Amino acid sequence: MSDPTFTEAEATAFATRYGLNLPADQMATLAGKMAEIAKAGLAIPRPSTKFVMPAPVFRVNNG
């Protein structure tokens, strides 16, 4: 799988959705940070199905 990349236009669209008005240099930084965050998210192991989960590991005491 290739590393995720984001263009400045995608970063601008993201910032606009949240009402941010950033200068061009900060928009470039945002695009780079978005890629870093997406890469970190892809590294998190995920269960293959909703039935394979760590629920039995956790216990709740109702008393």
Biopython code that builds the backbone (N, CA, C, O; Angstrom):
import numpy as np
from Bio.PDB.StructureBuilder import StructureBuilder

atoms = [
    (1, "MET", "N", (0.843, -1.168, 0.000)),
    (1, "MET", "CA", (0.000, 0.000, 0.000)),
    (1, "MET", "C", (0.895, 1.239, 0.000)),
    (1, "MET", "O", (1.890, 1.305, 0.722)),
    (2, "SER", "N", (0.521, 2.210, -0.820)),
    (2, "SER", "CA", (1.331, 3.427, -0.889)),
    (2, "SER", "C", (0.964, 4.384, 0.244)),
    (2, "SER", "O", (-0.129, 4.321, 0.805)),
    (3, "ASP", "N", (1.897, 5.261, 0.561)),
    (3, "ASP", "CA", (1.650, 6.257, 1.605)),
    (3, "ASP", "C", (0.590, 7.244, 1.135)),
    (3, "ASP", "O", (0.586, 7.639, -0.031)),
    (4, "PRO", "N", (-0.300, 7.642, 2.019)),
    (4, "PRO", "CA", (-1.316, 8.632, 1.637)),
    (4, "PRO", "C", (-0.678, 9.998, 1.422)),
    (4, "PRO", "O", (0.242, 10.386, 2.142)),
    (5, "THR", "N", (-1.172, 10.717, 0.431)),
    (5, "THR", "CA", (-0.707, 12.071, 0.169)),
    (5, "THR", "C", (-1.918, 12.982, 0.025)),
    (5, "THR", "O", (-2.990, 12.542, -0.390)),
    (6, "PHE", "N", (-1.746, 14.228, 0.363)),
    (6, "PHE", "CA", (-2.804, 15.219, 0.245)),
    (6, "PHE", "C", (-2.238, 16.454, -0.448)),
    (6, "PHE", "O", (-1.127, 16.891, -0.148)),
    (7, "THR", "N", (-3.002, 17.005, -1.365)),
    (7, "THR", "CA", (-2.578, 18.219, -2.050)),
    (7, "THR", "C", (-2.977, 19.432, -1.221)),
    (7, "THR", "O", (-3.764, 19.335, -0.279)),
    (8, "GLU", "N", (-2.412, 20.582, -1.596)),
    (8, "GLU", "CA", (-2.797, 21.813, -0.909)),
    (8, "GLU", "C", (-4.273, 22.120, -1.141)),
    (8, "GLU", "O", (-4.935, 22.688, -0.272)),
    (9, "ALA", "N", (-4.787, 21.747, -2.308)),
    (9, "ALA", "CA", (-6.207, 21.979, -2.601)),
    (9, "ALA", "C", (-7.086, 21.161, -1.660)),
    (9, "ALA", "O", (-8.116, 21.645, -1.191)),
    (10, "GLU", "N", (-6.680, 19.915, -1.384)),
    (10, "GLU", "CA", (-7.446, 19.077, -0.451)),
    (10, "GLU", "C", (-7.361, 19.643, 0.969)),
    (10, "GLU", "O", (-8.346, 19.625, 1.707)),
    (11, "ALA", "N", (-6.192, 20.140, 1.347)),
    (11, "ALA", "CA", (-6.027, 20.750, 2.665)),
    (11, "ALA", "C", (-6.871, 22.015, 2.767)),
    (11, "ALA", "O", (-7.474, 22.277, 3.807)),
    (12, "THR", "N", (-6.915, 22.794, 1.698)),
    (12, "THR", "CA", (-7.727, 24.005, 1.680)),
    (12, "THR", "C", (-9.206, 23.667, 1.820)),
    (12, "THR", "O", (-9.931, 24.331, 2.561)),
    (13, "ALA", "N", (-9.655, 22.630, 1.105)),
    (13, "ALA", "CA", (-11.056, 22.207, 1.207)),
    (13, "ALA", "C", (-11.381, 21.756, 2.627)),
    (13, "ALA", "O", (-12.446, 22.080, 3.155)),
    (14, "PHE", "N", (-10.473, 21.015, 3.243)),
    (14, "PHE", "CA", (-10.664, 20.559, 4.614)),
    (14, "PHE", "C", (-10.758, 21.750, 5.562)),
    (14, "PHE", "O", (-11.660, 21.816, 6.397)),
    (15, "ALA", "N", (-9.827, 22.685, 5.430)),
    (15, "ALA", "CA", (-9.805, 23.855, 6.305)),
    (15, "ALA", "C", (-11.056, 24.708, 6.114)),
    (15, "ALA", "O", (-11.604, 25.233, 7.083)),
    (16, "THR", "N", (-11.499, 24.845, 4.893)),
    (16, "THR", "CA", (-12.693, 25.643, 4.597)),
    (16, "THR", "C", (-13.926, 25.030, 5.245)),
    (16, "THR", "O", (-14.781, 25.748, 5.764)),
    (17, "ARG", "N", (-14.021, 23.688, 5.215)),
    (17, "ARG", "CA", (-15.175, 23.022, 5.852)),
    (17, "ARG", "C", (-15.275, 23.357, 7.330)),
    (17, "ARG", "O", (-16.371, 23.391, 7.891)),
    (18, "TYR", "N", (-14.141, 23.604, 7.959)),
    (18, "TYR", "CA", (-14.124, 23.904, 9.391)),
    (18, "TYR", "C", (-13.958, 25.396, 9.681)),
    (18, "TYR", "O", (-13.721, 25.788, 10.824)),
    (19, "GLY", "N", (-14.083, 26.217, 8.652)),
    (19, "GLY", "CA", (-14.053, 27.655, 8.843)),
    (19, "GLY", "C", (-12.669, 28.236, 9.110)),
    (19, "GLY", "O", (-12.548, 29.315, 9.691)),
    (20, "LEU", "N", (-11.634, 27.529, 8.692)),
    (20, "LEU", "CA", (-10.264, 28.026, 8.901)),
    (20, "LEU", "C", (-9.797, 28.792, 7.672)),
    (20, "LEU", "O", (-10.037, 28.367, 6.543)),
    (21, "ASN", "N", (-9.144, 29.895, 7.886)),
    (21, "ASN", "CA", (-8.566, 30.688, 6.806)),
    (21, "ASN", "C", (-7.075, 30.807, 7.088)),
    (21, "ASN", "O", (-6.638, 31.713, 7.797)),
    (22, "LEU", "N", (-6.296, 29.880, 6.523)),
    (22, "LEU", "CA", (-4.869, 29.804, 6.817)),
    (22, "LEU", "C", (-4.034, 30.372, 5.680)),
    (22, "LEU", "O", (-4.435, 30.281, 4.520)),
    (23, "PRO", "N", (-2.878, 30.957, 5.989)),
    (23, "PRO", "CA", (-1.959, 31.399, 4.935)),
    (23, "PRO", "C", (-1.416, 30.196, 4.155)),
    (23, "PRO", "O", (-1.489, 29.058, 4.617)),
    (24, "ALA", "N", (-0.878, 30.465, 2.980)),
    (24, "ALA", "CA", (-0.410, 29.396, 2.085)),
    (24, "ALA", "C", (0.637, 28.495, 2.738)),
    (24, "ALA", "O", (0.597, 27.279, 2.554)),
    (25, "ASP", "N", (1.568, 29.066, 3.495)),
    (25, "ASP", "CA", (2.605, 28.229, 4.111)),
    (25, "ASP", "C", (2.013, 27.282, 5.154)),
    (25, "ASP", "O", (2.455, 26.140, 5.279)),
    (26, "GLN", "N", (1.026, 27.749, 5.893)),
    (26, "GLN", "CA", (0.374, 26.887, 6.880)),
    (26, "GLN", "C", (-0.506, 25.836, 6.198)),
    (26, "GLN", "O", (-0.683, 24.736, 6.722)),
    (27, "MET", "N", (-1.055, 26.176, 5.032)),
    (27, "MET", "CA", (-1.862, 25.210, 4.291)),
    (27, "MET", "C", (-0.980, 24.055, 3.805)),
    (27, "MET", "O", (-1.403, 22.898, 3.828)),
    (28, "ALA", "N", (0.242, 24.368, 3.367)),
    (28, "ALA", "CA", (1.185, 23.322, 2.949)),
    (28, "ALA", "C", (1.552, 22.441, 4.137)),
    (28, "ALA", "O", (1.652, 21.221, 3.999)),
    (29, "THR", "N", (1.754, 23.049, 5.299)),
    (29, "THR", "CA", (2.053, 22.286, 6.511)),
    (29, "THR", "C", (0.874, 21.392, 6.877)),
    (29, "THR", "O", (1.060, 20.238, 7.265)),
    (30, "LEU", "N", (-0.341, 21.927, 6.752)),
    (30, "LEU", "CA", (-1.534, 21.142, 7.050)),
    (30, "LEU", "C", (-1.628, 19.922, 6.149)),
    (30, "LEU", "O", (-1.962, 18.832, 6.612)),
    (31, "ALA", "N", (-1.334, 20.099, 4.856)),
    (31, "ALA", "CA", (-1.376, 18.962, 3.918)),
    (31, "ALA", "C", (-0.387, 17.882, 4.347)),
    (31, "ALA", "O", (-0.704, 16.694, 4.286)),
    (32, "GLY", "N", (0.801, 18.280, 4.777)),
    (32, "GLY", "CA", (1.800, 17.313, 5.240)),
    (32, "GLY", "C", (1.359, 16.608, 6.510)),
    (32, "GLY", "O", (1.547, 15.400, 6.650)),
    (33, "LYS", "N", (0.771, 17.357, 7.437)),
    (33, "LYS", "CA", (0.290, 16.758, 8.690)),
    (33, "LYS", "C", (-0.866, 15.806, 8.436)),
    (33, "LYS", "O", (-0.980, 14.771, 9.094)),
    (34, "MET", "N", (-1.731, 16.154, 7.476)),
    (34, "MET", "CA", (-2.849, 15.261, 7.140)),
    (34, "MET", "C", (-2.320, 13.911, 6.654)),
    (34, "MET", "O", (-2.870, 12.863, 6.991)),
    (35, "ALA", "N", (-1.251, 13.948, 5.859)),
    (35, "ALA", "CA", (-0.651, 12.705, 5.367)),
    (35, "ALA", "C", (-0.040, 11.898, 6.514)),
    (35, "ALA", "O", (-0.189, 10.677, 6.557)),
    (36, "GLU", "N", (0.644, 12.571, 7.443)),
    (36, "GLU", "CA", (1.227, 11.883, 8.597)),
    (36, "GLU", "C", (0.149, 11.216, 9.442)),
    (36, "GLU", "O", (0.313, 10.078, 9.883)),
    (37, "ILE", "N", (-0.947, 11.923, 9.665)),
    (37, "ILE", "CA", (-2.045, 11.392, 10.476)),
    (37, "ILE", "C", (-2.688, 10.197, 9.783)),
    (37, "ILE", "O", (-2.982, 9.188, 10.424)),
    (38, "ALA", "N", (-2.906, 10.308, 8.472)),
    (38, "ALA", "CA", (-3.507, 9.195, 7.730)),
    (38, "ALA", "C", (-2.592, 7.970, 7.753)),
    (38, "ALA", "O", (-3.069, 6.842, 7.880)),
    (39, "LYS", "N", (-1.296, 8.185, 7.630)),
    (39, "LYS", "CA", (-0.327, 7.075, 7.669)),
    (39, "LYS", "C", (-0.349, 6.392, 9.034)),
    (39, "LYS", "O", (-0.306, 5.165, 9.123)),
    (40, "ALA", "N", (-0.415, 7.193, 10.096)),
    (40, "ALA", "CA", (-0.475, 6.620, 11.446)),
    (40, "ALA", "C", (-1.770, 5.822, 11.633)),
    (40, "ALA", "O", (-1.760, 4.764, 12.261)),
    (41, "GLY", "N", (-2.864, 6.318, 11.098)),
    (41, "GLY", "CA", (-4.135, 5.607, 11.204)),
    (41, "GLY", "C", (-4.121, 4.277, 10.478)),
    (41, "GLY", "O", (-4.749, 3.315, 10.922)),
    (42, "LEU", "N", (-3.408, 4.220, 9.364)),
    (42, "LEU", "CA", (-3.318, 2.964, 8.613)),
    (42, "LEU", "C", (-2.478, 1.921, 9.338)),
    (42, "LEU", "O", (-2.614, 0.725, 9.079)),
    (43, "ALA", "N", (-1.614, 2.364, 10.243)),
    (43, "ALA", "CA", (-0.734, 1.440, 10.965)),
    (43, "ALA", "C", (-1.439, 0.762, 12.135)),
    (43, "ALA", "O", (-0.910, -0.193, 12.703)),
    (44, "ILE", "N", (-2.625, 1.242, 12.500)),
    (44, "ILE", "CA", (-3.355, 0.656, 13.626)),
    (44, "ILE", "C", (-3.968, -0.671, 13.177)),
    (44, "ILE", "O", (-4.716, -0.704, 12.199)),
    (45, "PRO", "N", (-3.661, -1.761, 13.877)),
    (45, "PRO", "CA", (-4.243, -3.047, 13.483)),
    (45, "PRO", "C", (-5.754, -3.055, 13.710)),
    (45, "PRO", "O", (-6.240, -2.582, 14.738)),
    (46, "ARG", "N", (-6.464, -3.580, 12.771)),
    (46, "ARG", "CA", (-7.911, -3.634, 12.852)),
    (46, "ARG", "C", (-8.369, -5.092, 12.775)),
    (46, "ARG", "O", (-7.756, -5.892, 12.068)),
    (47, "PRO", "N", (-9.447, -5.447, 13.498)),
    (47, "PRO", "CA", (-9.954, -6.819, 13.403)),
    (47, "PRO", "C", (-10.521, -7.079, 12.010)),
    (47, "PRO", "O", (-11.006, -6.164, 11.345)),
    (48, "SER", "N", (-10.454, -8.327, 11.580)),
    (48, "SER", "CA", (-10.925, -8.672, 10.244)),
    (48, "SER", "C", (-12.446, -8.588, 10.123)),
    (48, "SER", "O", (-12.966, -8.280, 9.051)),
    (49, "THR", "N", (-13.154, -8.859, 11.208)),
    (49, "THR", "CA", (-14.612, -8.726, 11.199)),
    (49, "THR", "C", (-15.060, -8.143, 12.524)),
    (49, "THR", "O", (-14.269, -8.030, 13.460)),
    (50, "LYS", "N", (-16.321, -7.776, 12.604)),
    (50, "LYS", "CA", (-16.819, -7.207, 13.860)),
    (50, "LYS", "C", (-16.921, -8.268, 14.955)),
    (50, "LYS", "O", (-17.080, -7.938, 16.130)),
    (51, "PHE", "N", (-16.828, -9.535, 14.570)),
    (51, "PHE", "CA", (-16.915, -10.608, 15.557)),
    (51, "PHE", "C", (-15.554, -10.943, 16.157)),
    (51, "PHE", "O", (-15.483, -11.679, 17.141)),
    (52, "VAL", "N", (-14.473, -10.415, 15.582)),
    (52, "VAL", "CA", (-13.133, -10.621, 16.114)),
    (52, "VAL", "C", (-12.750, -9.326, 16.818)),
    (52, "VAL", "O", (-12.297, -8.379, 16.174)),
    (53, "MET", "N", (-12.925, -9.279, 18.114)),
    (53, "MET", "CA", (-12.627, -8.061, 18.860)),
    (53, "MET", "C", (-12.117, -8.416, 20.245)),
    (53, "MET", "O", (-12.259, -9.559, 20.679)),
    (54, "PRO", "N", (-11.540, -7.480, 20.929)),
    (54, "PRO", "CA", (-10.949, -7.778, 22.230)),
    (54, "PRO", "C", (-11.946, -7.725, 23.389)),
    (54, "PRO", "O", (-11.524, -7.664, 24.544)),
    (55, "ALA", "N", (-13.232, -7.747, 23.122)),
    (55, "ALA", "CA", (-14.230, -7.618, 24.180)),
    (55, "ALA", "C", (-14.045, -8.625, 25.318)),
    (55, "ALA", "O", (-14.199, -8.239, 26.477)),
    (56, "PRO", "N", (-13.721, -9.898, 25.050)),
    (56, "PRO", "CA", (-13.557, -10.838, 26.164)),
    (56, "PRO", "C", (-12.406, -10.472, 27.103)),
    (56, "PRO", "O", (-12.354, -10.962, 28.231)),
    (57, "VAL", "N", (-11.496, -9.627, 26.659)),
    (57, "VAL", "CA", (-10.370, -9.237, 27.478)),
    (57, "VAL", "C", (-10.824, -8.313, 28.604)),
    (57, "VAL", "O", (-10.257, -8.334, 29.696)),
    (58, "PHE", "N", (-11.836, -7.513, 28.339)),
    (58, "PHE", "CA", (-12.302, -6.524, 29.298)),
    (58, "PHE", "C", (-13.471, -7.068, 30.111)),
    (58, "PHE", "O", (-14.335, -7.757, 29.570)),
    (59, "ARG", "N", (-13.502, -6.768, 31.387)),
    (59, "ARG", "CA", (-14.576, -7.221, 32.252)),
    (59, "ARG", "C", (-15.129, -6.014, 33.005)),
    (59, "ARG", "O", (-14.386, -5.114, 33.396)),
    (60, "VAL", "N", (-16.427, -6.013, 33.197)),
    (60, "VAL", "CA", (-17.090, -4.936, 33.924)),
    (60, "VAL", "C", (-17.709, -5.541, 35.178)),
    (60, "VAL", "O", (-18.474, -6.502, 35.098)),
    (61, "ASN", "N", (-17.378, -4.980, 36.328)),
    (61, "ASN", "CA", (-17.965, -5.447, 37.575)),
    (61, "ASN", "C", (-19.237, -4.665, 37.837)),
    (61, "ASN", "O", (-19.212, -3.436, 37.905)),
    (62, "ASN", "N", (-20.338, -5.362, 37.984)),
    (62, "ASN", "CA", (-21.630, -4.711, 38.226)),
    (62, "ASN", "C", (-21.981, -4.687, 39.700)),
    (62, "ASN", "O", (-23.163, -4.660, 40.043)),
    (63, "GLY", "N", (-21.021, -4.696, 40.555)),
    (63, "GLY", "CA", (-21.355, -4.782, 41.967)),
    (63, "GLY", "C", (-20.721, -3.796, 42.778)),
    (63, "GLY", "O", (-20.927, -3.769, 43.992)),
]
sb = StructureBuilder()
sb.init_structure("model")
sb.init_model(0)
sb.init_chain("A")
sb.init_seg("    ")
for serial, (resi, resn, name, xyz) in enumerate(atoms, 1):
    if name == "N":
        sb.init_residue(resn, " ", resi, " ")
    sb.init_atom(name, np.array(xyz, "f"), 0.0, 1.0, " ", f" {name:<3s}", serial, name[0])
structure = sb.get_structure()
